Amino acid sequence: MVLPSRNCAFCIITMVLTLGFLSCSAKPEPNTLVMLIESSPANLDPRVGVDAQSERIDNLIFDDLLSRGENLDVAPGLAERWEIPDPLTYTFHLHHGVVFHDGRPLTSRDVKWTFDSLLQGKVRSPKVGVYRFVDHIDAPDDFTVIFHMKEASATLLWNLSDGAIGIVPYGSGSEITAHPVGSGPFKFVSNETDKQVTIERNTGYWGAPPKLDRVRFAVVPDATTRALELRKGSGDVTINSLTPDTVLTLQRDPSLAVERAPGTVLSYLGFNLRDPILRDARVRQAIAYGLNREPMIEYLWRGEAQLARSILPPQSWAYDGDVPAYDHNPDKARSLLDAAGYPPINGVRFHLTMKTSTDENTRLMVAVMQQQLREVGIALDIRSFEFATFFADVTHGAFQLYGLRWIGGNEDPDIFEYAFHSAKFPPNGANRGYYSNREIDRLIDQARQEVDTAVRKELYAKVQLILAQELPYIDLWYLDNVLVHNKRVRNLQLNPAGNYDFLRTAELAP
């Protein structure tokens, strides 16, 4: 493992000095928490917005039918309870006394409208595909909602829970994008694109009310500027938006604190299984044995990541880590490559091209991988592109090997169908490596239609075992959630998803 170069070390020292000389005299806003975010939300209609900022801010303004527990299972939300009398029928019973921010009562009619507006095309949204198995919805009384399914889909509950889709008032159209009206713990105040979003406490919230009077999400695209805003006191909080070296610098500031907790964001390597070299599982296994992930976590991520064995995070109820592990073993890698028919010629067995984005941390990571794989005879050529170009190539299958992250999408076992089922080759899904295994398809189809959680868990354990053996992905690590905040902010409770739910409990010191 190569330690940071002199140039890299110089950059870090420069950052420390710059932060150290910056004035810290700016006064914080007394009754407002200022959270620093990287970009503006694209659309605050919870039926439409799919970018991270939209979904995370929407989750504070709107309530979902269900919530998510600590082990990423479903829990009560607006629906205090539910029954599944048969695999095609889901009956939900709503809390009484819930009102929207404008004073209108929230009833089953609003829930039905929220989903009907999607299913009937009244609102155009990429989320409509998630509810493709819903046939129709009934609202027999003000507090009962019944989903009738075309075919069994146990993933429905997950797709009705936190962050999936918030409930909007009956009749809401496109106007809700500019003026969101929900029933959540915070009310919408204003949205200035590329500048800020402001929300305030909903004093009439039906659940535990927040303690913050107001939250202002300040859009600061540059990571260095976000760090400076924290140091001078004009920003209070940011999460997962700073480099590990910057976090190390900021935690030395007596006015700031750092909170860390295991997260669910997965970094992985994807293979093109149509490639004549990479279609051989022994080659993919050899690459896994040739990589030494632990020093990359230590030096590149400063320990802010955990080794991964599945696309699912360990917090998931369906996670099974009892699968083959590919610890660093160059001798094993060489043996597998010999057996696959790739002897070294002048020290090189074959060339592979890996495509990446221009993200600095990613470029450092692949440079280390290039060095490690050279030791087992694999020449790794790196091609870096601006993200839009890179991602377009990945979705069109124009790659041998690529590196990406799953952010949120891997928190439910529905990810196995989306990423590995043979019916989900692009554009129908995210099986970008064209992995095909009939047994995997059968297990995924069976698990999707099974409502018994214990049975589903057993089926997904078998899926994880096969994937660990055949390696259409190399699961690298799960990134920790890292929150940096001014010490005037208290009672911050991180959750595995790394969303903004900590604002529900946060408070400002007097």
One Martini backbone bead per residue (centre of mass of N, CA, C, O) as a GRO file, in nm:
protein
  510
    1MET     BB    1   0.095   0.037   0.024
    2VAL     BB    2   0.058   0.368  -0.053
    3LEU     BB    3   0.147   0.650   0.060
    4PRO     BB    4   0.118   0.960   0.071
    5SER     BB    5   0.226   1.202  -0.100
    6ARG     BB    6   0.371   1.503  -0.100
    7ASN     BB    7   0.144   1.648  -0.245
    8CYS     BB    8  -0.082   1.546  -0.062
    9ALA     BB    9   0.038   1.648   0.201
   10PHE     BB   10   0.041   1.945   0.117
   11CYS     BB   11  -0.268   1.974   0.090
   12ILE     BB   12  -0.332   1.912   0.383
   13ILE     BB   13  -0.165   2.138   0.510
   14THR     BB   14  -0.306   2.368   0.365
   15MET     BB   15  -0.581   2.317   0.489
   16VAL     BB   16  -0.502   2.356   0.783
   17LEU     BB   17  -0.401   2.649   0.751
   18THR     BB   18  -0.651   2.774   0.633
   19LEU     BB   19  -0.838   2.701   0.870
   20GLY     BB   20  -0.665   2.836   1.093
   21PHE     BB   21  -0.682   3.144   0.966
   22LEU     BB   22  -0.969   3.149   0.998
   23SER     BB   23  -1.234   3.308   1.091
   24CYS     BB   24  -1.456   3.246   1.400
   25SER     BB   25  -1.678   3.507   1.433
   26ALA     BB   26  -1.930   3.403   1.335
   27LYS     BB   27  -2.270   3.415   1.380
   28PRO     BB   28  -2.515   3.231   1.466
   29GLU     BB   29  -2.829   3.131   1.426
   30PRO     BB   30  -3.025   3.113   1.701
   31ASN     BB   31  -3.310   2.950   1.564
   32THR     BB   32  -3.112   2.816   1.341
   33LEU     BB   33  -3.032   2.549   1.145
   34VAL     BB   34  -2.735   2.495   0.950
   35MET     BB   35  -2.727   2.309   0.654
   36LEU     BB   36  -2.488   2.149   0.451
   37ILE     BB   37  -2.519   2.120   0.098
   38GLU     BB   38  -2.440   2.031  -0.238
   39SER     BB   39  -2.750   2.052  -0.340
   40SER     BB   40  -3.037   2.086  -0.489
   41PRO     BB   41  -3.344   2.006  -0.512
   42ALA     BB   42  -3.528   1.895  -0.786
   43ASN     BB   43  -3.802   1.774  -0.626
   44LEU     BB   44  -4.067   1.825  -0.373
   45ASP     BB   45  -4.221   1.599  -0.493
   46PRO     BB   46  -4.260   1.279  -0.359
   47ARG     BB   47  -4.344   1.144  -0.646
   48VAL     BB   48  -4.066   1.248  -0.804
   49GLY     BB   49  -3.825   1.272  -0.628
   50VAL     BB   50  -3.483   1.097  -0.651
   51ASP     BB   51  -3.293   1.257  -0.520
   52ALA     BB   52  -3.138   1.293  -0.226
   53GLN     BB   53  -3.242   1.576  -0.142
   54SER     BB   54  -3.539   1.533  -0.194
   55GLU     BB   55  -3.589   1.281  -0.014
   56ARG     BB   56  -3.476   1.401   0.260
   57ILE     BB   57  -3.660   1.651   0.278
   58ASP     BB   58  -3.934   1.518   0.231
   59ASN     BB   59  -3.914   1.338   0.499
   60LEU     BB   60  -3.984   1.608   0.675
   61ILE     BB   61  -4.265   1.699   0.530
   62PHE     BB   62  -4.343   1.399   0.490
   63ASP     BB   63  -4.546   1.117   0.516
   64ASP     BB   64  -4.551   0.782   0.543
   65LEU     BB   65  -4.712   0.493   0.574
   66LEU     BB   66  -4.424   0.400   0.654
   67SER     BB   67  -4.146   0.280   0.826
   68ARG     BB   68  -3.807   0.233   0.959
   69GLY     BB   69  -3.603   0.027   1.105
   70GLU     BB   70  -3.293  -0.064   1.227
   71ASN     BB   71  -3.315  -0.340   1.028
   72LEU     BB   72  -3.471  -0.249   0.764
   73ASP     BB   73  -3.760  -0.256   0.834
   74VAL     BB   74  -4.094  -0.239   0.889
   75ALA     BB   75  -4.307   0.027   1.018
   76PRO     BB   76  -4.493   0.237   1.154
   77GLY     BB   77  -4.689   0.522   1.053
   78LEU     BB   78  -4.964   0.627   0.935
   79ALA     BB   79  -4.975   0.331   0.976
   80GLU     BB   80  -5.046   0.146   1.266
   81ARG     BB   81  -5.159  -0.093   1.078
   82TRP     BB   82  -5.156  -0.433   0.923
   83GLU     BB   83  -5.278  -0.656   0.660
   84ILE     BB   84  -5.244  -1.004   0.504
   85PRO     BB   85  -5.482  -1.213   0.392
   86ASP     BB   86  -5.327  -1.206   0.114
   87PRO     BB   87  -5.089  -1.171  -0.141
   88LEU     BB   88  -5.314  -0.947  -0.286
   89THR     BB   89  -5.360  -0.811   0.014
   90TYR     BB   90  -5.353  -0.471   0.163
   91THR     BB   91  -5.423  -0.352   0.494
   92PHE     BB   92  -5.473  -0.015   0.616
   93HIS     BB   93  -5.442   0.171   0.931
   94LEU     BB   94  -5.503   0.484   1.032
   95HIS     BB   95  -5.440   0.750   1.188
   96HIS     BB   96  -5.578   0.968   1.400
   97GLY     BB   97  -5.549   1.326   1.369
   98VAL     BB   98  -5.426   1.391   1.096
   99VAL     BB   99  -5.258   1.680   0.953
  100PHE     BB  100  -5.202   1.916   0.752
  101HIS     BB  101  -5.042   2.221   0.727
  102ASP     BB  102  -5.339   2.350   0.631
  103GLY     BB  103  -5.560   2.162   0.818
  104ARG     BB  104  -5.613   1.914   0.673
  105PRO     BB  105  -5.724   1.610   0.677
  106LEU     BB  106  -5.592   1.284   0.691
  107THR     BB  107  -5.685   1.036   0.454
  108SER     BB  108  -5.751   0.780   0.241
  109ARG     BB  109  -5.789   0.970  -0.004
  110ASP     BB  110  -5.492   1.069  -0.009
  111VAL     BB  111  -5.356   0.801  -0.051
  112LYS     BB  112  -5.497   0.722  -0.311
  113TRP     BB  113  -5.411   0.971  -0.476
  114THR     BB  114  -5.105   0.944  -0.466
  115PHE     BB  115  -5.111   0.670  -0.639
  116ASP     BB  116  -5.308   0.733  -0.869
  117SER     BB  117  -5.141   0.969  -0.995
  118LEU     BB  118  -4.935   0.764  -1.095
  119LEU     BB  119  -5.091   0.516  -1.227
  120GLN     BB  120  -5.269   0.739  -1.415
  121GLY     BB  121  -5.065   0.984  -1.513
  122LYS     BB  122  -5.091   1.268  -1.361
  123VAL     BB  123  -4.795   1.191  -1.282
  124ARG     BB  124  -4.466   1.219  -1.373
  125SER     BB  125  -4.264   0.921  -1.288
  126PRO     BB  126  -4.007   0.696  -1.198
  127LYS     BB  127  -4.182   0.554  -0.959
  128VAL     BB  128  -4.403   0.380  -1.102
  129GLY     BB  129  -4.248   0.100  -1.130
  130VAL     BB  130  -4.265   0.014  -0.824
  131TYR     BB  131  -4.607  -0.013  -0.873
  132ARG     BB  132  -4.675  -0.240  -1.099
  133PHE     BB  133  -4.845  -0.453  -0.898
  134VAL     BB  134  -5.069  -0.250  -0.883
  135ASP     BB  135  -5.405  -0.237  -0.949
  136HIS     BB  136  -5.573  -0.124  -0.686
  137ILE     BB  137  -5.748   0.126  -0.475
  138ASP     BB  138  -5.904   0.139  -0.159
  139ALA     BB  139  -6.157   0.356   0.039
  140PRO     BB  140  -6.400   0.263   0.258
  141ASP     BB  141  -6.268   0.471   0.460
  142ASP     BB  142  -6.091   0.719   0.626
  143PHE     BB  143  -5.890   0.465   0.772
  144THR     BB  144  -5.888   0.283   0.498
  145VAL     BB  145  -5.650   0.085   0.302
  146ILE     BB  146  -5.651  -0.095  -0.020
  147PHE     BB  147  -5.430  -0.317  -0.174
  148HIS     BB  148  -5.437  -0.442  -0.507
  149MET     BB  149  -5.291  -0.710  -0.672
  150LYS     BB  150  -5.167  -0.870  -0.954
  151GLU     BB  151  -4.914  -0.964  -0.783
  152ALA     BB  152  -4.697  -1.081  -0.584
  153SER     BB  153  -4.530  -0.832  -0.345
  154ALA     BB  154  -4.323  -0.793  -0.072
  155THR     BB  155  -4.204  -0.495  -0.150
  156LEU     BB  156  -4.431  -0.296  -0.088
  157LEU     BB  157  -4.370  -0.206   0.201
  158TRP     BB  158  -4.101  -0.067   0.139
  159ASN     BB  159  -4.249   0.122  -0.093
  160LEU     BB  160  -4.410   0.270   0.177
  161SER     BB  161  -4.161   0.390   0.305
  162ASP     BB  162  -3.921   0.573   0.393
  163GLY     BB  163  -3.854   0.777   0.104
  164ALA     BB  164  -4.046   0.676  -0.120
  165ILE     BB  165  -4.353   0.809  -0.040
  166GLY     BB  166  -4.539   1.075   0.018
  167ILE     BB  167  -4.824   1.224   0.141
  168VAL     BB  168  -5.077   1.388  -0.035
  169PRO     BB  169  -5.316   1.585  -0.117
  170TYR     BB  170  -5.599   1.594  -0.253
  171GLY     BB  171  -5.540   1.702  -0.592
  172SER     BB  172  -5.249   1.707  -0.633
  173GLY     BB  173  -5.012   1.858  -0.832
  174SER     BB  174  -4.751   2.041  -0.964
  175GLU     BB  175  -4.765   2.268  -0.736
  176ILE     BB  176  -4.604   2.105  -0.508
  177THR     BB  177  -4.317   2.175  -0.593
  178ALA     BB  178  -4.335   2.485  -0.484
  179HIS     BB  179  -4.575   2.390  -0.251
  180PRO     BB  180  -4.534   2.201  -0.001
  181VAL     BB  181  -4.785   1.968   0.145
  182GLY     BB  182  -4.784   1.815   0.454
  183SER     BB  183  -4.745   1.602   0.776
  184GLY     BB  184  -4.484   1.662   0.895
  185PRO     BB  185  -4.248   1.798   1.125
  186PHE     BB  186  -4.217   1.992   0.874
  187LYS     BB  187  -4.236   2.304   0.714
  188PHE     BB  188  -4.264   2.483   0.441
  189VAL     BB  189  -4.113   2.795   0.317
  190SER     BB  190  -3.851   2.770   0.109
  191ASN     BB  191  -3.703   2.794  -0.242
  192GLU     BB  192  -3.363   2.844  -0.361
  193THR     BB  193  -3.196   2.785  -0.618
  194ASP     BB  194  -2.865   2.730  -0.530
  195LYS     BB  195  -2.907   2.818  -0.207
  196GLN     BB  196  -3.204   2.742  -0.048
  197VAL     BB  197  -3.376   2.570   0.225
  198THR     BB  198  -3.682   2.616   0.420
  199ILE     BB  199  -3.780   2.507   0.750
  200GLU     BB  200  -4.040   2.433   0.997
  201ARG     BB  201  -4.205   2.375   1.267
  202ASN     BB  202  -4.460   2.138   1.355
  203THR     BB  203  -4.668   2.194   1.620
  204GLY     BB  204  -4.905   1.972   1.505
  205TYR     BB  205  -4.776   1.712   1.535
  206TRP     BB  206  -4.862   1.369   1.578
  207GLY     BB  207  -4.594   1.330   1.676
  208ALA     BB  208  -4.286   1.391   1.758
  209PRO     BB  209  -4.172   1.688   1.798
  210PRO     BB  210  -3.960   1.907   1.715
  211LYS     BB  211  -3.691   2.134   1.849
  212LEU     BB  212  -3.672   2.295   1.599
  213ASP     BB  213  -3.764   2.586   1.451
  214ARG     BB  214  -3.529   2.586   1.221
  215VAL     BB  215  -3.423   2.503   0.876
  216ARG     BB  216  -3.123   2.558   0.678
  217PHE     BB  217  -3.041   2.477   0.347
  218ALA     BB  218  -2.720   2.514   0.234
  219VAL     BB  219  -2.575   2.567  -0.076
  220VAL     BB  220  -2.248   2.388  -0.106
  221PRO     BB  221  -2.053   2.247  -0.346
  222ASP     BB  222  -1.789   2.296  -0.189
  223ALA     BB  223  -1.599   2.131   0.039
  224THR     BB  224  -1.411   2.352   0.148
  225THR     BB  225  -1.636   2.557   0.209
  226ARG     BB  226  -1.783   2.384   0.414
  227ALA     BB  227  -1.553   2.379   0.618
  228LEU     BB  228  -1.537   2.688   0.659
  229GLU     BB  229  -1.827   2.729   0.763
  230LEU     BB  230  -1.786   2.564   1.018
  231ARG     BB  231  -1.547   2.724   1.144
  232LYS     BB  232  -1.711   3.018   1.142
  233GLY     BB  233  -2.036   2.942   1.213
  234SER     BB  234  -2.235   2.942   0.939
  235GLY     BB  235  -2.230   2.634   1.004
  236ASP     BB  236  -2.353   2.330   1.167
  237VAL     BB  237  -2.405   2.097   0.935
  238THR     BB  238  -2.271   1.780   0.804
  239ILE     BB  239  -2.312   1.493   0.572
  240ASN     BB  240  -2.117   1.311   0.373
  241SER     BB  241  -1.921   1.586   0.244
  242LEU     BB  242  -1.630   1.494   0.337
  243THR     BB  243  -1.321   1.434   0.363
  244PRO     BB  244  -1.129   1.253   0.570
  245ASP     BB  245  -0.908   1.474   0.608
  246THR     BB  246  -1.101   1.701   0.687
  247VAL     BB  247  -1.219   1.567   0.937
  248LEU     BB  248  -0.953   1.550   1.093
  249THR     BB  249  -0.919   1.856   1.109
  250LEU     BB  250  -1.199   1.942   1.242
  251GLN     BB  251  -1.171   1.770   1.516
  252ARG     BB  252  -0.963   1.993   1.639
  253ASP     BB  253  -1.196   2.172   1.682
  254PRO     BB  254  -1.351   2.297   1.971
  255SER     BB  255  -1.642   2.369   1.815
  256LEU     BB  256  -1.631   2.071   1.714
  257ALA     BB  257  -1.796   1.764   1.595
  258VAL     BB  258  -1.788   1.397   1.560
  259GLU     BB  259  -1.997   1.161   1.393
  260ARG     BB  260  -2.013   0.795   1.399
  261ALA     BB  261  -2.150   0.538   1.168
  262PRO     BB  262  -2.273   0.286   1.028
  263GLY     BB  263  -2.338   0.217   0.689
  264THR     BB  264  -2.493   0.149   0.346
  265VAL     BB  265  -2.284   0.238   0.156
  266LEU     BB  266  -2.169   0.088  -0.151
  267SER     BB  267  -1.869  -0.034  -0.268
  268TYR     BB  268  -1.800  -0.140  -0.612
  269LEU     BB  269  -1.738  -0.400  -0.852
  270GLY     BB  270  -1.797  -0.432  -1.202
  271PHE     BB  271  -1.881  -0.676  -1.448
  272ASN     BB  272  -1.840  -0.800  -1.779
  273LEU     BB  273  -1.984  -1.110  -1.875
  274ARG     BB  274  -1.921  -1.075  -2.199
  275ASP     BB  275  -1.640  -1.099  -2.148
  276PRO     BB  276  -1.390  -1.328  -2.227
  277ILE     BB  277  -1.246  -1.300  -1.945
  278LEU     BB  278  -1.485  -1.229  -1.722
  279ARG     BB  279  -1.671  -1.491  -1.753
  280ASP     BB  280  -1.467  -1.608  -1.559
  281ALA     BB  281  -1.482  -1.676  -1.226
  282ARG     BB  282  -1.175  -1.712  -1.167
  283VAL     BB  283  -1.098  -1.424  -1.242
  284ARG     BB  284  -1.275  -1.277  -1.037
  285GLN     BB  285  -1.149  -1.416  -0.790
  286ALA     BB  286  -0.861  -1.321  -0.839
  287ILE     BB  287  -0.916  -1.023  -0.806
  288ALA     BB  288  -1.015  -1.043  -0.515
  289TYR     BB  289  -0.742  -1.164  -0.404
  290GLY     BB  290  -0.558  -0.919  -0.518
  291LEU     BB  291  -0.703  -0.746  -0.317
  292ASN     BB  292  -0.635  -0.484  -0.063
  293ARG     BB  293  -0.864  -0.330   0.145
  294GLU     BB  294  -0.759  -0.241   0.426
  295PRO     BB  295  -0.553  -0.010   0.345
  296MET     BB  296  -0.766   0.159   0.198
  297ILE     BB  297  -0.932   0.220   0.447
  298GLU     BB  298  -0.703   0.346   0.618
  299TYR     BB  299  -0.588   0.568   0.401
  300LEU     BB  300  -0.841   0.673   0.228
  301TRP     BB  301  -1.074   0.648   0.480
  302ARG     BB  302  -0.971   0.654   0.777
  303GLY     BB  303  -1.171   0.409   0.879
  304GLU     BB  304  -1.461   0.494   0.717
  305ALA     BB  305  -1.502   0.165   0.692
  306GLN     BB  306  -1.646  -0.156   0.583
  307LEU     BB  307  -1.636  -0.461   0.512
  308ALA     BB  308  -1.764  -0.657   0.237
  309ARG     BB  309  -2.016  -0.943   0.147
  310SER     BB  310  -2.255  -0.761   0.040
  311ILE     BB  311  -2.499  -0.562  -0.090
  312LEU     BB  312  -2.597  -0.586   0.176
  313PRO     BB  313  -2.630  -0.469   0.478
  314PRO     BB  314  -2.593  -0.566   0.809
  315GLN     BB  315  -2.870  -0.422   0.902
  316SER     BB  316  -3.021  -0.624   0.753
  317TRP     BB  317  -3.253  -0.880   0.785
  318ALA     BB  318  -3.119  -1.032   0.508
  319TYR     BB  319  -2.846  -1.068   0.601
  320ASP     BB  320  -2.547  -1.273   0.489
  321GLY     BB  321  -2.205  -1.349   0.600
  322ASP     BB  322  -2.204  -1.671   0.521
  323VAL     BB  323  -1.951  -1.635   0.309
  324PRO     BB  324  -1.722  -1.602   0.097
  325ALA     BB  325  -1.393  -1.485   0.141
  326TYR     BB  326  -1.154  -1.227   0.000
  327ASP     BB  327  -0.871  -1.236   0.097
  328HIS     BB  328  -0.559  -1.155   0.078
  329ASN     BB  329  -0.420  -1.373  -0.208
  330PRO     BB  330  -0.189  -1.398  -0.444
  331ASP     BB  331  -0.150  -1.704  -0.479
  332LYS     BB  332  -0.444  -1.770  -0.540
  333ALA     BB  333  -0.467  -1.588  -0.786
  334ARG     BB  334  -0.251  -1.727  -0.960
  335SER     BB  335  -0.378  -2.008  -0.962
  336LEU     BB  336  -0.644  -1.928  -1.104
  337LEU     BB  337  -0.511  -1.812  -1.362
  338ASP     BB  338  -0.374  -2.067  -1.451
  339ALA     BB  339  -0.638  -2.243  -1.467
  340ALA     BB  340  -0.769  -2.031  -1.686
  341GLY     BB  341  -0.522  -1.975  -1.903
  342TYR     BB  342  -0.308  -1.732  -1.766
  343PRO     BB  343  -0.009  -1.691  -1.826
  344PRO     BB  344   0.281  -1.536  -1.786
  345ILE     BB  345   0.407  -1.260  -1.995
  346ASN     BB  346   0.630  -1.071  -1.883
  347GLY     BB  347   0.422  -1.053  -1.618
  348VAL     BB  348   0.164  -1.075  -1.821
  349ARG     BB  349  -0.162  -1.194  -1.879
  350PHE     BB  350  -0.350  -0.924  -1.892
  351HIS     BB  351  -0.581  -0.680  -1.995
  352LEU     BB  352  -0.761  -0.413  -1.825
  353THR     BB  353  -1.047  -0.195  -1.823
  354MET     BB  354  -1.115   0.086  -1.613
  355LYS     BB  355  -1.397   0.266  -1.518
  356THR     BB  356  -1.430   0.614  -1.412
  357SER     BB  357  -1.442   0.875  -1.233
  358THR     BB  358  -1.308   1.200  -1.126
  359ASP     BB  359  -1.296   1.133  -0.851
  360GLU     BB  360  -1.044   1.149  -0.630
  361ASN     BB  361  -1.085   0.897  -0.453
  362THR     BB  362  -1.123   0.701  -0.690
  363ARG     BB  363  -0.847   0.746  -0.823
  364LEU     BB  364  -0.681   0.644  -0.585
  365MET     BB  365  -0.802   0.361  -0.568
  366VAL     BB  366  -0.728   0.258  -0.861
  367ALA     BB  367  -0.424   0.295  -0.828
  368VAL     BB  368  -0.395   0.076  -0.615
  369MET     BB  369  -0.519  -0.156  -0.778
  370GLN     BB  370  -0.314  -0.153  -1.002
  371GLN     BB  371  -0.075  -0.238  -0.821
  372GLN     BB  372  -0.192  -0.503  -0.701
  373LEU     BB  373  -0.252  -0.654  -0.980
  374ARG     BB  374   0.037  -0.661  -1.087
  375GLU     BB  375   0.135  -0.890  -0.883
  376VAL     BB  376  -0.063  -1.110  -1.062
  377GLY     BB  377  -0.059  -1.005  -1.386
  378ILE     BB  378  -0.246  -0.747  -1.400
  379ALA     BB  379  -0.335  -0.504  -1.637
  380LEU     BB  380  -0.450  -0.186  -1.536
  381ASP     BB  381  -0.658   0.025  -1.709
  382ILE     BB  382  -0.734   0.375  -1.686
  383ARG     BB  383  -1.062   0.544  -1.718
  384SER     BB  384  -1.156   0.882  -1.698
  385PHE     BB  385  -1.476   1.045  -1.628
  386GLU     BB  386  -1.724   1.216  -1.644
  387PHE     BB  387  -2.001   1.109  -1.495
  388ALA     BB  388  -2.208   1.103  -1.727
  389THR     BB  389  -2.029   0.940  -1.920
  390PHE     BB  390  -1.967   0.701  -1.739
  391PHE     BB  391  -2.266   0.613  -1.680
  392ALA     BB  392  -2.347   0.566  -1.973
  393ASP     BB  393  -2.150   0.332  -2.021
  394VAL     BB  394  -2.258   0.146  -1.803
  395THR     BB  395  -2.563   0.131  -1.904
  396HIS     BB  396  -2.442   0.024  -2.203
  397GLY     BB  397  -2.189  -0.184  -2.158
  398ALA     BB  398  -1.912   0.008  -2.186
  399PHE     BB  399  -1.725  -0.237  -2.039
  400GLN     BB  400  -1.531  -0.429  -1.808
  401LEU     BB  401  -1.471  -0.226  -1.562
  402TYR     BB  402  -1.622  -0.092  -1.255
  403GLY     BB  403  -1.697   0.189  -1.028
  404LEU     BB  404  -1.938   0.202  -0.754
  405ARG     BB  405  -2.247   0.305  -0.586
  406TRP     BB  406  -2.473   0.231  -0.329
  407ILE     BB  407  -2.760   0.452  -0.249
  408GLY     BB  408  -3.015   0.287  -0.074
  409GLY     BB  409  -3.090   0.052  -0.287
  410ASN     BB  410  -2.945  -0.175  -0.075
  411GLU     BB  411  -3.162  -0.196   0.184
  412ASP     BB  412  -3.317  -0.402   0.000
  413PRO     BB  413  -3.370  -0.719  -0.147
  414ASP     BB  414  -3.471  -0.600  -0.423
  415ILE     BB  415  -3.181  -0.565  -0.544
  416PHE     BB  416  -3.147  -0.848  -0.669
  417GLU     BB  417  -3.335  -0.802  -0.906
  418TYR     BB  418  -3.224  -0.530  -1.022
  419ALA     BB  419  -2.902  -0.644  -1.045
  420PHE     BB  420  -2.940  -0.995  -1.118
  421HIS     BB  421  -3.164  -1.031  -1.301
  422SER     BB  422  -3.227  -1.135  -1.633
  423ALA     BB  423  -3.474  -0.914  -1.661
  424LYS     BB  424  -3.250  -0.654  -1.580
  425PHE     BB  425  -3.154  -0.548  -1.822
  426PRO     BB  426  -3.080  -0.298  -1.993
  427PRO     BB  427  -3.350  -0.077  -1.925
  428ASN     BB  428  -3.498  -0.269  -1.686
  429GLY     BB  429  -3.226  -0.226  -1.516
  430ALA     BB  430  -2.906  -0.306  -1.315
  431ASN     BB  431  -2.784  -0.543  -1.508
  432ARG     BB  432  -2.486  -0.442  -1.639
  433GLY     BB  433  -2.323  -0.736  -1.657
  434TYR     BB  434  -2.504  -0.976  -1.755
  435TYR     BB  435  -2.623  -1.159  -1.543
  436SER     BB  436  -2.682  -1.531  -1.549
  437ASN     BB  437  -2.914  -1.724  -1.332
  438ARG     BB  438  -3.161  -1.945  -1.278
  439GLU     BB  439  -3.149  -1.975  -0.968
  440ILE     BB  440  -3.160  -1.681  -0.901
  441ASP     BB  441  -3.429  -1.622  -1.036
  442ARG     BB  442  -3.597  -1.821  -0.869
  443LEU     BB  443  -3.537  -1.708  -0.584
  444ILE     BB  444  -3.636  -1.419  -0.635
  445ASP     BB  445  -3.927  -1.484  -0.721
  446GLN     BB  446  -4.003  -1.631  -0.461
  447ALA     BB  447  -3.939  -1.399  -0.257
  448ARG     BB  448  -4.134  -1.181  -0.373
  449GLN     BB  449  -4.401  -1.382  -0.309
  450GLU     BB  450  -4.314  -1.386  -0.004
  451VAL     BB  451  -4.452  -1.307   0.325
  452ASP     BB  452  -4.251  -1.473   0.480
  453THR     BB  453  -3.972  -1.367   0.633
  454ALA     BB  454  -3.819  -1.633   0.698
  455VAL     BB  455  -3.825  -1.742   0.409
  456ARG     BB  456  -3.692  -1.505   0.270
  457LYS     BB  457  -3.422  -1.520   0.420
  458GLU     BB  458  -3.338  -1.798   0.311
  459LEU     BB  459  -3.339  -1.721   0.012
  460TYR     BB  460  -3.130  -1.482   0.037
  461ALA     BB  461  -2.898  -1.657   0.138
  462LYS     BB  462  -2.865  -1.815  -0.127
  463VAL     BB  463  -2.808  -1.575  -0.305
  464GLN     BB  464  -2.548  -1.477  -0.155
  465LEU     BB  465  -2.382  -1.731  -0.201
  466ILE     BB  466  -2.376  -1.734  -0.511
  467LEU     BB  467  -2.259  -1.449  -0.551
  468ALA     BB  468  -1.992  -1.509  -0.390
  469GLN     BB  469  -1.898  -1.728  -0.597
  470GLU     BB  470  -1.944  -1.564  -0.887
  471LEU     BB  471  -1.893  -1.253  -0.896
  472PRO     BB  472  -2.038  -0.990  -1.038
  473TYR     BB  473  -1.925  -0.875  -0.776
  474ILE     BB  474  -1.721  -0.656  -0.572
  475ASP     BB  475  -1.744  -0.612  -0.241
  476LEU     BB  476  -1.587  -0.376  -0.053
  477TRP     BB  477  -1.755  -0.127   0.110
  478TYR     BB  478  -1.886   0.046   0.387
  479LEU     BB  479  -1.982   0.355   0.454
  480ASP     BB  480  -1.969   0.581   0.679
  481ASN     BB  481  -2.123   0.792   0.891
  482VAL     BB  482  -2.044   1.153   0.873
  483LEU     BB  483  -2.076   1.401   1.129
  484VAL     BB  484  -2.051   1.756   1.128
  485HIS     BB  485  -2.056   1.980   1.423
  486ASN     BB  486  -2.171   2.202   1.617
  487LYS     BB  487  -2.187   2.216   1.970
  488ARG     BB  488  -2.480   2.350   1.975
  489VAL     BB  489  -2.551   2.072   1.873
  490ARG     BB  490  -2.794   1.829   1.978
  491ASN     BB  491  -2.917   1.519   1.963
  492LEU     BB  492  -2.775   1.318   1.752
  493GLN     BB  493  -2.926   1.060   1.536
  494LEU     BB  494  -2.804   0.813   1.369
  495ASN     BB  495  -2.859   0.635   1.071
  496PRO     BB  496  -2.785   0.406   0.830
  497ALA     BB  497  -2.883   0.588   0.576
  498GLY     BB  498  -2.794   0.901   0.612
  499ASN     BB  499  -3.008   1.092   0.670
  500TYR     BB  500  -3.226   1.365   0.815
  501ASP     BB  501  -3.357   1.247   1.090
  502PHE     BB  502  -3.183   1.400   1.311
  503LEU     BB  503  -3.372   1.661   1.301
  504ARG     BB  504  -3.600   1.547   1.492
  505THR     BB  505  -3.392   1.563   1.767
  506ALA     BB  506  -3.260   1.812   1.743
  507GLU     BB  507  -3.072   2.078   1.922
  508LEU     BB  508  -3.026   2.396   2.066
  509ALA     BB  509  -2.837   2.567   2.248
  510PRO     BB  510  -2.887   2.843   2.464
   0.00000   0.00000   0.00000
